[in-house]
Amino acid sequence: MATTLKVRLVTPERILLDMDAEAVEIPGKTGYLEVLYGHAPLLTEIGAGMVRLHGAEGGEESYMIARGFAEVLPERVTILAEEAEKPEEIDVLKAQEQLQRGEELWNRAGDDPAKYTEANEVVAEANAKIEGAGKK
């Protein structure tokens, strides 16, 4: 009896991941969720953070993702992300520049809640990249 999930991570440019895993952690908009084989069907918006595969074919795997959706089915997880990178692909200098831009956006947001939301998303994505850089 199979107890592993088929996990697929897709961006507009490429398929980053297509493998089996025992569990996968996904950064949702309001926090991380862990998916195991047999999970109830779910469609959720993803935030910025690390996708972590446990018990994967090649060992533990991690990928930084930002913006998109995840479809969870009992035997399969499909993650559609606008941006996804392997930890070793992350350019830390660019991420630090992105963090600085996000902080500047936040400081200029004034009374506009939409601008604060945008600034917070830019900052969260930059922080996820910086934190995930070089991690396996």
Backbone as JSON Lines, residues from 0, in Angstrom:
{"i":0,"aa":"M","n":[0.85,-1.18,0.0],"ca":[0.0,0.0,0.0],"c":[0.89,1.25,0.0]}
{"i":1,"aa":"A","n":[0.67,2.14,-0.94],"ca":[1.48,3.36,-1.06],"c":[1.11,4.34,0.05]}
{"i":2,"aa":"T","n":[2.13,4.91,0.67],"ca":[1.88,5.92,1.7],"c":[2.68,7.18,1.41]}
{"i":3,"aa":"T","n":[3.14,7.33,0.17],"ca":[3.86,8.53,-0.19],"c":[3.01,9.4,-1.09]}
{"i":4,"aa":"L","n":[3.31,10.68,-1.05],"ca":[2.63,11.68,-1.87],"c":[3.43,11.93,-3.14]}
{"i":5,"aa":"K","n":[2.76,12.16,-4.23],"ca":[3.4,12.69,-5.43],"c":[3.41,14.2,-5.23]}
{"i":6,"aa":"V","n":[4.58,14.82,-5.26],"ca":[4.71,16.26,-5.05],"c":[5.28,16.89,-6.31]}
{"i":7,"aa":"R","n":[4.6,17.92,-6.77],"ca":[5.04,18.64,-7.97],"c":[5.06,20.12,-7.67]}
{"i":8,"aa":"L","n":[6.19,20.77,-8.0],"ca":[6.36,22.22,-7.82],"c":[6.61,22.82,-9.19]}
{"i":9,"aa":"V","n":[5.72,23.73,-9.6],"ca":[5.75,24.28,-10.94],"c":[5.74,25.8,-10.88]}
{"i":10,"aa":"T","n":[6.57,26.43,-11.73],"ca":[6.55,27.88,-11.92],"c":[6.2,28.13,-13.38]}
{"i":11,"aa":"P","n":[5.96,29.38,-13.76],"ca":[5.69,29.65,-15.18],"c":[6.87,29.25,-16.09]}
{"i":12,"aa":"E","n":[8.09,29.22,-15.54],"ca":[9.27,28.93,-16.35],"c":[9.68,27.47,-16.38]}
{"i":13,"aa":"R","n":[9.38,26.72,-15.3],"ca":[9.92,25.36,-15.24],"c":[9.2,24.5,-14.2]}
{"i":14,"aa":"I","n":[9.44,23.2,-14.32],"ca":[9.01,22.26,-13.3],"c":[10.23,22.04,-12.42]}
{"i":15,"aa":"L","n":[10.16,22.49,-11.19],"ca":[11.3,22.39,-10.27],"c":[11.37,21.04,-9.59]}
{"i":16,"aa":"L","n":[10.23,20.42,-9.4],"ca":[10.18,19.24,-8.57],"c":[9.04,18.34,-9.02]}
{"i":17,"aa":"D","n":[9.33,17.06,-9.1],"ca":[8.32,16.06,-9.4],"c":[8.81,14.75,-8.79]}
{"i":18,"aa":"M","n":[8.44,14.51,-7.53],"ca":[8.94,13.33,-6.83],"c":[7.99,12.89,-5.73]}
{"i":19,"aa":"D","n":[8.3,11.77,-5.12],"ca":[7.52,11.24,-4.01],"c":[8.13,11.69,-2.69]}
{"i":20,"aa":"A","n":[7.27,11.88,-1.7],"ca":[7.73,12.23,-0.35],"c":[6.71,11.7,0.66]}
{"i":21,"aa":"E","n":[7.18,11.5,1.88],"ca":[6.29,11.05,2.95],"c":[5.45,12.2,3.49]}
{"i":22,"aa":"A","n":[6.03,13.42,3.47],"ca":[5.32,14.6,3.98],"c":[5.89,15.83,3.29]}
{"i":23,"aa":"V","n":[5.06,16.87,3.2],"ca":[5.51,18.13,2.62],"c":[4.97,19.28,3.46]}
{"i":24,"aa":"E","n":[5.84,20.24,3.77],"ca":[5.44,21.46,4.48],"c":[5.3,22.57,3.44]}
{"i":25,"aa":"I","n":[4.2,23.31,3.53],"ca":[3.89,24.36,2.56],"c":[3.64,25.67,3.32]}
{"i":26,"aa":"P","n":[4.25,26.78,2.86],"ca":[3.97,28.07,3.51],"c":[2.64,28.65,3.03]}
{"i":27,"aa":"G","n":[1.62,28.53,3.84],"ca":[0.33,29.14,3.51],"c":[0.37,30.63,3.8]}
{"i":28,"aa":"K","n":[-0.66,31.34,3.44],"ca":[-0.72,32.78,3.69],"c":[-0.76,33.1,5.18]}
{"i":29,"aa":"T","n":[-1.33,32.19,5.97],"ca":[-1.45,32.46,7.41],"c":[-0.58,31.54,8.26]}
{"i":30,"aa":"G","n":[0.32,30.82,7.64],"ca":[1.21,29.93,8.38],"c":[1.48,28.65,7.61]}
{"i":31,"aa":"Y","n":[2.37,27.86,8.12],"ca":[2.75,26.61,7.46],"c":[1.71,25.53,7.69]}
{"i":32,"aa":"L","n":[1.58,24.63,6.71],"ca":[0.76,23.45,6.88],"c":[1.56,22.25,6.42]}
{"i":33,"aa":"E","n":[1.35,21.12,7.08],"ca":[2.04,19.9,6.71],"c":[1.03,18.94,6.12]}
{"i":34,"aa":"V","n":[1.41,18.33,5.0],"ca":[0.53,17.43,4.29],"c":[1.13,16.03,4.34]}
{"i":35,"aa":"L","n":[0.3,15.06,4.7],"ca":[0.66,13.66,4.72],"c":[-0.25,12.91,3.75]}
{"i":36,"aa":"Y","n":[0.13,11.71,3.4],"ca":[-0.7,10.87,2.53],"c":[-2.09,10.73,3.14]}
{"i":37,"aa":"G","n":[-3.12,10.87,2.33],"ca":[-4.49,10.74,2.79],"c":[-5.13,12.04,3.24]}
{"i":38,"aa":"H","n":[-4.42,13.15,3.11],"ca":[-4.95,14.46,3.53],"c":[-6.25,14.77,2.79]}
{"i":39,"aa":"A","n":[-7.14,15.46,3.45],"ca":[-8.39,15.89,2.82],"c":[-8.08,16.87,1.68]}
{"i":40,"aa":"P","n":[-8.88,16.86,0.62],"ca":[-8.66,17.8,-0.48],"c":[-8.7,19.25,0.0]}
{"i":41,"aa":"L","n":[-7.8,20.05,-0.57],"ca":[-7.66,21.44,-0.13],"c":[-7.06,22.24,-1.27]}
{"i":42,"aa":"L","n":[-7.53,23.45,-1.44],"ca":[-6.92,24.41,-2.35],"c":[-6.61,25.63,-1.51]}
{"i":43,"aa":"T","n":[-5.34,26.04,-1.47],"ca":[-4.95,27.13,-0.59],"c":[-3.99,28.08,-1.29]}
{"i":44,"aa":"E","n":[-4.06,29.34,-0.9],"ca":[-3.11,30.33,-1.39],"c":[-1.82,30.17,-0.61]}
{"i":45,"aa":"I","n":[-0.69,30.28,-1.3],"ca":[0.6,30.16,-0.61],"c":[1.22,31.53,-0.43]}
{"i":46,"aa":"G","n":[2.04,31.62,0.6],"ca":[2.79,32.83,0.87],"c":[4.25,32.59,0.54]}
{"i":47,"aa":"A","n":[5.1,33.45,1.04],"ca":[6.54,33.3,0.84],"c":[7.12,32.43,1.94]}
{"i":48,"aa":"G","n":[7.96,31.49,1.57],"ca":[8.59,30.64,2.56],"c":[9.21,29.42,1.92]}
{"i":49,"aa":"M","n":[9.57,28.47,2.75],"ca":[10.24,27.26,2.29],"c":[9.26,26.1,2.2]}
{"i":50,"aa":"V","n":[9.28,25.42,1.06],"ca":[8.6,24.13,0.92],"c":[9.63,23.09,1.35]}
{"i":51,"aa":"R","n":[9.24,22.2,2.25],"ca":[10.17,21.17,2.73],"c":[9.54,19.81,2.51]}
{"i":52,"aa":"L","n":[10.3,18.94,1.85],"ca":[9.87,17.57,1.63],"c":[10.6,16.68,2.61]}
{"i":53,"aa":"H","n":[9.85,15.83,3.28],"ca":[10.42,14.88,4.23],"c":[10.25,13.48,3.67]}
{"i":54,"aa":"G","n":[11.3,12.68,3.8],"ca":[11.25,11.31,3.29],"c":[11.21,11.27,1.78]}
{"i":55,"aa":"A","n":[11.82,12.25,1.14],"ca":[11.84,12.3,-0.33],"c":[12.82,11.26,-0.86]}
{"i":56,"aa":"E","n":[12.72,10.97,-2.15],"ca":[13.57,9.97,-2.8],"c":[15.05,10.25,-2.57]}
{"i":57,"aa":"G","n":[15.46,11.51,-2.68],"ca":[16.87,11.86,-2.53],"c":[17.2,12.4,-1.16]}
{"i":58,"aa":"G","n":[16.36,12.16,-0.17],"ca":[16.55,12.71,1.16],"c":[15.67,13.93,1.35]}
{"i":59,"aa":"E","n":[15.98,14.75,2.33],"ca":[15.2,15.95,2.59],"c":[15.47,16.97,1.48]}
{"i":60,"aa":"E","n":[14.43,17.66,1.04],"ca":[14.53,18.67,-0.01],"c":[13.85,19.95,0.46]}
{"i":61,"aa":"S","n":[14.41,21.11,0.06],"ca":[13.81,22.41,0.39],"c":[13.85,23.32,-0.83]}
{"i":62,"aa":"Y","n":[12.82,24.16,-0.97],"ca":[12.72,25.13,-2.05],"c":[12.07,26.39,-1.5]}
{"i":63,"aa":"M","n":[12.58,27.56,-1.89],"ca":[11.96,28.83,-1.51],"c":[10.89,29.13,-2.55]}
{"i":64,"aa":"I","n":[9.68,29.42,-2.09],"ca":[8.61,29.76,-3.03],"c":[7.94,31.06,-2.59]}
{"i":65,"aa":"A","n":[7.24,31.67,-3.55],"ca":[6.49,32.89,-3.25],"c":[5.3,32.99,-4.2]}
{"i":66,"aa":"R","n":[4.19,33.39,-3.66],"ca":[2.96,33.68,-4.38],"c":[2.48,32.52,-5.25]}
{"i":67,"aa":"G","n":[1.25,32.14,-5.04],"ca":[0.66,31.1,-5.86],"c":[-0.39,30.32,-5.1]}
{"i":68,"aa":"F","n":[-0.56,29.06,-5.52],"ca":[-1.58,28.19,-4.94],"c":[-1.04,26.78,-4.79]}
{"i":69,"aa":"A","n":[-1.62,26.05,-3.85],"ca":[-1.3,24.63,-3.68],"c":[-2.61,23.86,-3.71]}
{"i":70,"aa":"E","n":[-2.6,22.78,-4.49],"ca":[-3.74,21.86,-4.52],"c":[-3.3,20.6,-3.8]}
{"i":71,"aa":"V","n":[-4.06,20.24,-2.77],"ca":[-3.76,19.04,-2.0],"c":[-4.87,18.04,-2.25]}
{"i":72,"aa":"L","n":[-4.48,16.85,-2.65],"ca":[-5.39,15.72,-2.81],"c":[-4.85,14.59,-1.93]}
{"i":73,"aa":"P","n":[-5.63,13.56,-1.65],"ca":[-5.16,12.52,-0.73],"c":[-3.82,11.88,-1.1]}
{"i":74,"aa":"E","n":[-3.52,11.8,-2.39],"ca":[-2.27,11.14,-2.81],"c":[-1.33,12.06,-3.59]}
{"i":75,"aa":"R","n":[-1.67,13.36,-3.71],"ca":[-0.87,14.25,-4.55],"c":[-0.94,15.69,-4.05]}
{"i":76,"aa":"V","n":[0.19,16.41,-4.19],"ca":[0.26,17.84,-3.88],"c":[0.87,18.53,-5.09]}
{"i":77,"aa":"T","n":[0.17,19.53,-5.6],"ca":[0.67,20.32,-6.71],"c":[0.79,21.77,-6.24]}
{"i":78,"aa":"I","n":[2.0,22.32,-6.36],"ca":[2.24,23.69,-5.94],"c":[2.53,24.52,-7.19]}
{"i":79,"aa":"L","n":[1.71,25.53,-7.42],"ca":[1.87,26.44,-8.55],"c":[2.35,27.77,-7.97]}
{"i":80,"aa":"A","n":[3.63,28.07,-8.18],"ca":[4.23,29.26,-7.58],"c":[4.7,30.22,-8.66]}
{"i":81,"aa":"E","n":[4.51,31.51,-8.4],"ca":[5.03,32.52,-9.32],"c":[6.55,32.5,-9.34]}
{"i":82,"aa":"E","n":[7.13,32.21,-8.17],"ca":[8.58,32.18,-8.04],"c":[8.97,31.02,-7.15]}
{"i":83,"aa":"A","n":[10.01,30.29,-7.55],"ca":[10.54,29.19,-6.74],"c":[12.01,29.0,-7.08]}
{"i":84,"aa":"E","n":[12.8,28.76,-6.05],"ca":[14.23,28.58,-6.24],"c":[14.76,27.52,-5.29]}
{"i":85,"aa":"K","n":[15.78,26.82,-5.73],"ca":[16.52,25.95,-4.83],"c":[17.35,26.87,-3.94]}
{"i":86,"aa":"P","n":[17.62,26.46,-2.71],"ca":[18.39,27.33,-1.8],"c":[19.71,27.81,-2.39]}
{"i":87,"aa":"E","n":[20.4,26.96,-3.12],"ca":[21.69,27.35,-3.69],"c":[21.56,28.33,-4.86]}
{"i":88,"aa":"E","n":[20.36,28.51,-5.38],"ca":[20.12,29.46,-6.48],"c":[19.82,30.88,-5.99]}
{"i":89,"aa":"I","n":[19.53,31.03,-4.72],"ca":[19.11,32.33,-4.18],"c":[20.28,33.31,-4.18]}
{"i":90,"aa":"D","n":[20.04,34.48,-4.74],"ca":[21.02,35.56,-4.74],"c":[20.76,36.42,-3.5]}
{"i":91,"aa":"V","n":[21.6,36.26,-2.48],"ca":[21.39,36.93,-1.2],"c":[21.46,38.45,-1.35]}
{"i":92,"aa":"L","n":[22.37,38.95,-2.19],"ca":[22.47,40.41,-2.38],"c":[21.18,40.98,-2.96]}
{"i":93,"aa":"K","n":[20.61,40.29,-3.95],"ca":[19.33,40.73,-4.51],"c":[18.22,40.66,-3.47]}
{"i":94,"aa":"A","n":[18.25,39.63,-2.64],"ca":[17.24,39.49,-1.6],"c":[17.36,40.62,-0.58]}
{"i":95,"aa":"Q","n":[18.59,41.01,-0.24],"ca":[18.78,42.12,0.68],"c":[18.3,43.43,0.07]}
{"i":96,"aa":"E","n":[18.53,43.6,-1.24],"ca":[18.02,44.8,-1.93],"c":[16.5,44.79,-1.94]}
{"i":97,"aa":"Q","n":[15.91,43.62,-2.14],"ca":[14.46,43.5,-2.13],"c":[13.91,43.84,-0.74]}
{"i":98,"aa":"L","n":[14.6,43.4,0.3],"ca":[14.19,43.72,1.67],"c":[14.22,45.23,1.89]}
{"i":99,"aa":"Q","n":[15.26,45.86,1.42],"ca":[15.38,47.32,1.56],"c":[14.24,48.02,0.8]}
{"i":100,"aa":"R","n":[13.93,47.56,-0.42],"ca":[12.81,48.13,-1.19],"c":[11.5,47.98,-0.43]}
{"i":101,"aa":"G","n":[11.3,46.8,0.15],"ca":[10.07,46.55,0.92],"c":[9.95,47.46,2.1]}
{"i":102,"aa":"E","n":[11.06,47.68,2.79],"ca":[11.04,48.59,3.94],"c":[10.76,50.02,3.5]}
{"i":103,"aa":"E","n":[11.3,50.43,2.34],"ca":[11.02,51.76,1.81],"c":[9.55,51.89,1.43]}
{"i":104,"aa":"L","n":[8.98,50.85,0.81],"ca":[7.56,50.86,0.47],"c":[6.71,51.01,1.74]}
{"i":105,"aa":"W","n":[7.1,50.3,2.78],"ca":[6.37,50.36,4.04],"c":[6.42,51.76,4.62]}
{"i":106,"aa":"N","n":[7.59,52.37,4.59],"ca":[7.73,53.72,5.14],"c":[6.95,54.76,4.36]}
{"i":107,"aa":"R","n":[6.71,54.52,3.06],"ca":[5.97,55.47,2.22],"c":[4.5,55.13,2.08]}
{"i":108,"aa":"A","n":[4.02,54.1,2.74],"ca":[2.64,53.62,2.55],"c":[1.59,54.62,3.03]}
{"i":109,"aa":"G","n":[1.95,55.48,3.96],"ca":[0.97,56.46,4.45],"c":[-0.22,55.79,5.08]}
{"i":110,"aa":"D","n":[-1.42,56.21,4.66],"ca":[-2.66,55.68,5.23],"c":[-3.3,54.62,4.33]}
{"i":111,"aa":"D","n":[-2.57,54.12,3.35],"ca":[-3.13,53.19,2.38],"c":[-2.88,51.74,2.79]}
{"i":112,"aa":"P","n":[-3.92,51.02,3.24],"ca":[-3.74,49.63,3.68],"c":[-3.21,48.71,2.57]}
{"i":113,"aa":"A","n":[-3.6,48.97,1.34],"ca":[-3.15,48.14,0.22],"c":[-1.63,48.26,0.04]}
{"i":114,"aa":"K","n":[-1.11,49.48,0.24],"ca":[0.34,49.68,0.13],"c":[1.08,48.98,1.26]}
{"i":115,"aa":"Y","n":[0.5,48.96,2.45],"ca":[1.11,48.23,3.57],"c":[1.13,46.72,3.27]}
{"i":116,"aa":"T","n":[0.04,46.22,2.73],"ca":[-0.03,44.8,2.39],"c":[1.03,44.45,1.35]}
{"i":117,"aa":"E","n":[1.16,45.27,0.32],"ca":[2.17,45.04,-0.71],"c":[3.58,45.07,-0.1]}
{"i":118,"aa":"A","n":[3.85,46.06,0.74],"ca":[5.16,46.19,1.37],"c":[5.45,44.97,2.24]}
{"i":119,"aa":"N","n":[4.47,44.52,3.0],"ca":[4.66,43.35,3.86],"c":[4.95,42.1,3.05]}
{"i":120,"aa":"E","n":[4.32,41.94,1.89],"ca":[4.58,40.79,1.03],"c":[5.99,40.83,0.47]}
{"i":121,"aa":"V","n":[6.45,42.0,0.07],"ca":[7.82,42.15,-0.45],"c":[8.83,41.82,0.65]}
{"i":122,"aa":"V","n":[8.59,42.32,1.85],"ca":[9.49,42.07,2.98],"c":[9.49,40.58,3.35]}
{"i":123,"aa":"A","n":[8.31,39.96,3.4],"ca":[8.22,38.53,3.75],"c":[8.95,37.66,2.74]}
{"i":124,"aa":"E","n":[8.8,37.99,1.46],"ca":[9.49,37.22,0.42],"c":[11.01,37.38,0.54]}
{"i":125,"aa":"A","n":[11.47,38.6,0.75],"ca":[12.91,38.84,0.9],"c":[13.46,38.11,2.12]}
{"i":126,"aa":"N","n":[12.74,38.17,3.23],"ca":[13.18,37.47,4.43],"c":[13.23,35.95,4.22]}
{"i":127,"aa":"A","n":[12.25,35.41,3.5],"ca":[12.24,33.97,3.21],"c":[13.45,33.59,2.37]}
{"i":128,"aa":"K","n":[13.79,34.43,1.39],"ca":[14.96,34.15,0.56],"c":[16.24,34.19,1.39]}
{"i":129,"aa":"I","n":[16.39,35.21,2.21],"ca":[17.59,35.35,3.02],"c":[17.73,34.18,3.98]}
{"i":130,"aa":"E","n":[16.62,33.81,4.62],"ca":[16.63,32.7,5.57],"c":[16.92,31.37,4.87]}
{"i":131,"aa":"G","n":[16.37,31.19,3.68],"ca":[16.52,29.91,2.98],"c":[17.78,29.75,2.17]}
{"i":132,"aa":"A","n":[18.51,30.82,1.95],"ca":[19.71,30.76,1.1],"c":[20.72,29.76,1.66]}
{"i":133,"aa":"G","n":[21.12,28.86,0.8],"ca":[22.16,27.9,1.16],"c":[21.69,26.73,2.0]}
{"i":134,"aa":"K","n":[20.43,26.71,2.43],"ca":[19.93,25.59,3.22],"c":[19.51,24.47,2.29]}
{"i":135,"aa":"K","n":[19.74,23.29,2.69],"ca":[19.33,22.11,1.9],"c":[18.01,21.63,2.42]}
